[in-house]
Amino acid sequence: MLHRAQDVSLSPLFTEPIEVRLIDPNSVNLRYFECFAGLWEGEFWEYFNLPLNKLQVQPSLRHYLSGMSALTFVPCDSVLRRIFDLYKRNSQCQATARERFDEISDISTSVYQVAAKFGSHTRLFTRHPTTHIVTEHKYPFTSLPEFAVSVHPCLAHLASTTLLGINANLPFSLAQEIGLFTLQKYFFVARAHSPCPSLTDASTESGSSLESISSVRSTRQPAPGDSKDVKLIASKFPRRTGQPVLGVRQKDAIAEEQRPTKRPRVAFKDVLQARGGAKKRVLSQRGAWR
């Protein structure tokens, strides 16, 4: 009987499964997958949250599946051959004539085997889907059962390329051959065309953008509270407002003319003269006692 992804664990105590995304949009190998799978560059974002990229697994395997790539589910050889044929066809045709991986029914489902890089100190445990009997498996994990998982076989193979690429001794030669093919025959595909003409038409992009900017600048009227800002812009950037650009001496002369007249400095003697002169105070001297 086929096991589920949530029926394998690093612990004999099975708990409620958690949901993980098998492929991260920032994956290093994702650009190789997009060109051979009939996608445009960056288009995998549309598949990130779809069921074909989700798995229900035990919490103990969460980081080993998505981050560390220490355990993966490898499709069976019959499905891998169809995937290989698809990748070869897409590499030999025009980019617009490629077939999309999710539109081919022959590779939509598969039976999977588990590939793990754990050493002899690690034990894997499986739980029967109906009887819930737990079985222990030791290295090299040749007694593991087959699995039926919800992810797409192409994404499952993509997730296994890192593990199978650095562990050539694992018995998955066809999956390793496909991974090597995608690395050697990689070709560049552009980003998906936007339905908006202003974003896709390169010939009119620059002209239309400049015209729109100039029209906005010409029709914009300053708000009542923007008069200060307009004066500030005019003083900093006179060429933009049509003002004549003055030299340093001309600016100094204008500044001197606009400067208010200084009040004459008043001296203390002027104040005394205005009051009719100051009278000295004569102190009477007393006679000295002899």
RODO-2510 file (C-alpha; in nm, 4 decimals, decimal comma):
residues 290
     n   res          X          Y          Z
     1     m     0,0000     0,0000     0,0000
     2     l     0,1283     0,3455    -0,0884
     3     h     0,2241     0,5672     0,2029
     4     r     0,1672     0,9403     0,2271
     5     a     0,4310     1,2064     0,2811
     6     q     0,3109     1,2478     0,6386
     7     d     0,3755     0,8770     0,7069
     8     v     0,7544     0,9090     0,7305
     9     s     0,9342     1,0699     1,0222
    10     l     1,2567     1,0914     1,2211
    11     s     1,0654     1,0035     1,5361
    12     p     0,8535     0,6981     1,6189
    13     l     0,5924     0,9335     1,7662
    14     f     0,3789     1,0693     1,4842
    15     t     0,1902     1,3947     1,5354
    16     e    -0,0387     1,6163     1,3308
    17     p     0,1262     1,7016     0,9957
    18     i     0,2195     2,0521     0,8891
    19     e     0,2077     2,2058     0,5434
    20     v     0,5281     2,3038     0,3633
    21     r     0,6109     2,4472     0,0203
    22     l     0,8406     2,2085    -0,1604
    23     i     1,0028     2,4630    -0,3955
    24     d     1,0984     2,8115    -0,2834
    25     p     1,0844     3,0927    -0,5457
    26     n     1,4422     3,1860    -0,4510
    27     s     1,5770     2,8393    -0,5284
    28     v     1,9075     2,8332    -0,7164
    29     n     1,7924     2,5662    -0,9634
    30     l     1,4571     2,7290    -1,0363
    31     r     1,5753     2,9186    -1,3460
    32     y     1,6842     2,5889    -1,5053
    33     f     1,3447     2,4399    -1,4342
    34     e     1,1518     2,7345    -1,5804
    35     c     1,3160     2,7193    -1,9218
    36     f     1,2708     2,3418    -1,9640
    37     a     0,9237     2,3282    -1,8068
    38     g     0,7760     2,5818    -2,0506
    39     l     0,7663     2,8766    -1,8101
    40     w     0,9001     3,2272    -1,8457
    41     e     1,1561     3,3710    -1,6112
    42     g     1,0008     3,4465    -1,2721
    43     e     0,6684     3,2843    -1,3624
    44     f     0,6966     3,0190    -1,0911
    45     w     0,5591     3,2727    -0,8428
    46     e     0,2135     3,1845    -0,9777
    47     y     0,2635     2,8197    -0,8750
    48     f     0,4167     2,8799    -0,5334
    49     n     0,0900     2,8583    -0,3359
    50     l    -0,0851     2,6010    -0,5543
    51     p    -0,1548     2,2465    -0,4286
    52     l     0,1022     2,1003    -0,6704
    53     n     0,3754     2,2639    -0,4565
    54     k     0,2380     2,1750    -0,1111
    55     l     0,3150     1,8790     0,1134
    56     q     0,1757     1,7534     0,4426
    57     v     0,4748     1,6241     0,6423
    58     q     0,5776     1,5509     0,9977
    59     p     0,7322     1,8469     1,1858
    60     s     1,0607     1,6573     1,2314
    61     l     1,1188     1,6549     0,8525
    62     r     1,0183     2,0114     0,7778
    63     h     1,3674     2,1614     0,7473
    64     y     1,5158     1,8512     0,5851
    65     l     1,2673     1,8711     0,2977
    66     s     1,2544     2,2420     0,2160
    67     g     1,5807     2,3878     0,3450
    68     m     1,8584     2,1311     0,3917
    69     s     1,7521     1,8956     0,1070
    70     a     1,8437     1,5909     0,3125
    71     l     1,5325     1,3937     0,2166
    72     t     1,3367     1,4062    -0,1089
    73     f     1,0707     1,2155    -0,2967
    74     v     1,1950     1,0914    -0,6359
    75     p     0,9397     1,0004    -0,9092
    76     c     0,9456     0,6538    -1,0639
    77     d     1,1500     0,5905    -1,3797
    78     s     0,8512     0,5709    -1,6149
    79     v     0,7415     0,9237    -1,5232
    80     l     1,1012     1,0481    -1,5253
    81     r     1,1366     0,9331    -1,8873
    82     r     0,8318     1,1387    -1,9875
    83     i     0,9729     1,4380    -1,8017
    84     f     1,3050     1,3906    -1,9799
    85     d     1,1284     1,3814    -2,3176
    86     l     0,9435     1,7037    -2,2342
    87     y     1,2647     1,8812    -2,1380
    88     k     1,4352     1,7683    -2,4588
    89     r     1,1478     1,8894    -2,6769
    90     n     1,1370     2,2264    -2,5050
    91     s     1,5120     2,2709    -2,5490
    92     q     1,4900     2,2160    -2,9279
    93     c     1,1982     2,4455    -3,0156
    94     q     1,1238     2,8144    -3,0010
    95     a     1,0604     2,9612    -2,6577
    96     t     0,7011     3,0468    -2,7497
    97     a     0,6335     2,6901    -2,8710
    98     r     0,7341     2,5163    -2,5491
    99     e     0,4906     2,2884    -2,3659
   100     r     0,4018     2,3710    -2,0081
   101     f     0,4698     2,1009    -1,7530
   102     d     0,1319     2,1371    -1,5784
   103     e    -0,0648     2,0873    -1,9024
   104     i     0,0618     1,7329    -1,9725
   105     s    -0,1534     1,4669    -1,8086
   106     d     0,1040     1,1867    -1,8501
   107     i     0,3320     1,3428    -1,5901
   108     s     0,0734     1,4787    -1,3462
   109     t     0,1011     1,1922    -1,0950
   110     s     0,3607     0,9361    -0,9977
   111     v     0,4735     0,6808    -0,7436
   112     y     0,7682     0,8029    -0,5386
   113     q     1,0691     0,6633    -0,3613
   114     v     1,2495     0,8334    -0,0752
   115     a     1,6103     0,9468    -0,1212
   116     a     1,7917     1,0389     0,2012
   117     k     2,1486     1,1379     0,2847
   118     f     2,1294     1,0493     0,6538
   119     g     2,4125     0,8429     0,7937
   120     s     2,4172     0,5209     0,9942
   121     h     2,3399     0,7083     1,3173
   122     t     1,9945     0,8153     1,1914
   123     r     1,6752     0,6109     1,1923
   124     l     1,3685     0,6677     0,9776
   125     f     1,0212     0,5580     1,0813
   126     t     0,7173     0,4918     0,8647
   127     r     0,3555     0,4595     0,9688
   128     h     0,1059     0,2439     0,7853
   129     p    -0,1777     0,4632     0,6490
   130     t    -0,4583     0,2375     0,7772
   131     t    -0,3199     0,0220     1,0598
   132     h    -0,0867     0,2966     1,1914
   133     i     0,1812     0,0410     1,2675
   134     v     0,5216     0,2114     1,2973
   135     t     0,8239     0,0488     1,1307
   136     e     1,1880     0,1396     1,1873
   137     h     1,4301     0,1694     0,8933
   138     k     1,8104     0,1771     0,9159
   139     y     2,0782     0,3003     0,6806
   140     p     2,0925     0,2698     0,3773
   141     f     1,7097     0,2755     0,3981
   142     t     1,6480     0,0176     0,1271
   143     s     1,3372    -0,1136     0,3031
   144     l     1,1383     0,2075     0,2750
   145     p     0,7956     0,1693     0,1089
   146     e     0,6692     0,3603    -0,1934
   147     f     0,4820     0,6867    -0,1525
   148     a     0,2043     0,8830    -0,3213
   149     v     0,2435     1,2570    -0,2618
   150     s     0,0439     1,5571    -0,3751
   151     v     0,3241     1,7575    -0,5411
   152     h     0,3834     1,7576    -0,9152
   153     p     0,6489     1,5072    -1,0332
   154     c     0,8467     1,7817    -1,2089
   155     l     0,8678     1,9801    -0,8868
   156     a     0,9586     1,6679    -0,6921
   157     h     1,2452     1,6014    -0,9317
   158     l     1,3546     1,9644    -0,9079
   159     a     1,3689     1,9355    -0,5284
   160     s     1,5844     1,6232    -0,5572
   161     t     1,8485     1,7665    -0,7942
   162     t     2,0630     1,9139    -0,5160
   163     l     2,0647     1,5957    -0,3081
   164     l     2,1214     1,3621    -0,6035
   165     g     2,3866     1,5891    -0,7530
   166     i     2,6151     1,5674    -0,4491
   167     n     2,5415     1,2018    -0,3714
   168     a     2,6227     1,0059    -0,6855
   169     n     2,6116     0,6752    -0,4977
   170     l     2,2337     0,6929    -0,4558
   171     p     2,0456     0,4526    -0,6877
   172     f     1,8640     0,7156    -0,8958
   173     s     2,0699     0,7327    -1,2142
   174     l     1,7895     0,8567    -1,4436
   175     a     1,6976     1,1421    -1,2100
   176     q     2,0654     1,2366    -1,1890
   177     e     2,0936     1,2308    -1,5687
   178     i     1,7993     1,4694    -1,6046
   179     g     1,9494     1,7049    -1,3498
   180     l     2,2813     1,7062    -1,5348
   181     f     2,1012     1,7701    -1,8647
   182     t     1,9241     2,0795    -1,7289
   183     l     2,2559     2,2209    -1,6084
   184     q     2,4412     2,1636    -1,9355
   185     k     2,1635     2,2552    -2,1815
   186     y     2,0288     2,5581    -1,9990
   187     f     1,9014     2,8388    -2,2240
   188     f     1,7805     3,1844    -2,1342
   189     v     1,4124     3,2768    -2,1460
   190     a     1,2839     3,6296    -2,0988
   191     r     1,0243     3,7365    -1,8511
   192     a     0,6575     3,6924    -1,9315
   193     h     0,5079     3,9717    -2,1434
   194     s     0,2776     4,2050    -1,9563
   195     p    -0,0732     4,2585    -2,1034
   196     c    -0,0317     4,6342    -2,0520
   197     p     0,0955     4,7945    -2,3781
   198     s     0,2779     5,0709    -2,1925
   199     l     0,4942     4,8105    -2,0217
   200     t     0,5681     4,5880    -2,3202
   201     d     0,6092     4,8293    -2,6096
   202     a     0,9752     4,9276    -2,5871
   203     s     0,9563     5,1629    -2,8869
   204     t     0,7047     5,3965    -2,7252
   205     e     0,7972     5,3498    -2,3636
   206     s     1,0500     5,6303    -2,3340
   207     g     0,8600     5,8781    -2,5520
   208     s     0,5250     5,8223    -2,3866
   209     s     0,6729     5,8441    -2,0403
   210     l     0,8481     6,1739    -2,1169
   211     e     0,5341     6,3192    -2,2739
   212     s     0,3236     6,2184    -1,9769
   213     i     0,5724     6,3711    -1,7351
   214     s     0,5903     6,6977    -1,9295
   215     s     0,2118     6,7188    -1,9536
   216     v     0,1751     6,6659    -1,5814
   217     r     0,4334     6,9335    -1,5087
   218     s     0,2670     7,1835    -1,7438
   219     t    -0,0869     7,1316    -1,6152
   220     r    -0,0085     7,1132    -1,2471
   221     q    -0,1215     7,4203    -1,0538
   222     p     0,0325     7,5034    -0,7158
   223     a    -0,1919     7,4634    -0,4168
   224     p    -0,2566     7,7593    -0,1850
   225     g     0,0014     7,6284     0,0589
   226     d     0,2615     7,5628    -0,2095
   227     s     0,3586     7,9242    -0,2783
   228     k     0,6538     7,8988    -0,0452
   229     d     0,7705     7,5823    -0,2162
   230     v     0,7358     7,7410    -0,5596
   231     k     0,9493     8,0373    -0,4514
   232     l     1,2060     7,8018    -0,3067
   233     i     1,2260     7,6023    -0,6292
   234     a     1,2485     7,9218    -0,8339
   235     s     1,5364     8,0492    -0,6218
   236     k     1,7270     7,7217    -0,6335
   237     f     1,6612     7,6353    -0,9952
   238     p     1,6139     7,9569    -1,1955
   239     r     1,6580     7,7845    -1,5304
   240     r     1,3506     7,5671    -1,4689
   241     t     1,1262     7,8675    -1,4061
   242     g     1,2551     8,0802    -1,6947
   243     q     1,4328     8,3373    -1,4767
   244     p     1,7602     8,4921    -1,5988
   245     v     2,0698     8,3458    -1,4422
   246     l     2,2681     8,6247    -1,2732
   247     g     2,6372     8,6389    -1,1962
   248     v     2,7895     8,6763    -0,8533
   249     r     2,8445     9,0550    -0,8771
   250     q     2,4925     9,1143    -1,0028
   251     k     2,3503     8,9129    -0,7171
   252     d     2,5578     9,1133    -0,4658
   253     a     2,4408     9,4433    -0,6145
   254     i     2,0764     9,3371    -0,6004
   255     a     2,1213     9,2221    -0,2447
   256     e     2,2694     9,5585    -0,1447
   257     e     1,9759     9,7420    -0,3018
   258     q     1,7202     9,5245    -0,1254
   259     r     1,8931     9,5490     0,2098
   260     p     1,7168     9,7970     0,4479
   261     t     1,8873    10,1290     0,5294
   262     k     2,0900    10,1179     0,8450
   263     r     2,0040    10,3558     1,1267
   264     p     2,2917    10,5882     1,2244
   265     r     2,4778    10,4912     1,5322
   266     v     2,4184    10,7341     1,8208
   267     a     2,7198    10,8294     2,0342
   268     f     2,7023    10,9292     2,4005
   269     k     2,8403    11,2755     2,3351
   270     d     2,5614    11,3420     2,0861
   271     v     2,3068    11,2670     2,3549
   272     l     2,4739    11,5097     2,5916
   273     q     2,4750    11,7864     2,3367
   274     a     2,1074    11,7318     2,2682
   275     r     2,0279    11,7760     2,6378
   276     g     2,2138    12,1072     2,6571
   277     g     2,5343    11,9761     2,7974
   278     a     2,6059    11,7856     3,1119
   279     k     2,6951    11,9659     3,4323
   280     k     2,9757    11,8385     3,6398
   281     r     2,8946    11,7708     3,9987
   282     v     3,1341    11,9610     4,2241
   283     l     3,1932    11,8026     4,5590
   284     s     3,2549    12,0336     4,8501
   285     q     3,5798    11,9682     5,0268
   286     r     3,5976    11,9654     5,4006
   287     g     3,8790    12,1262     5,5874
   288     a     4,1353    11,8930     5,7166
   289     w     4,1857    11,8742     6,0954
   290     r     4,5250    11,9753     6,1925
***
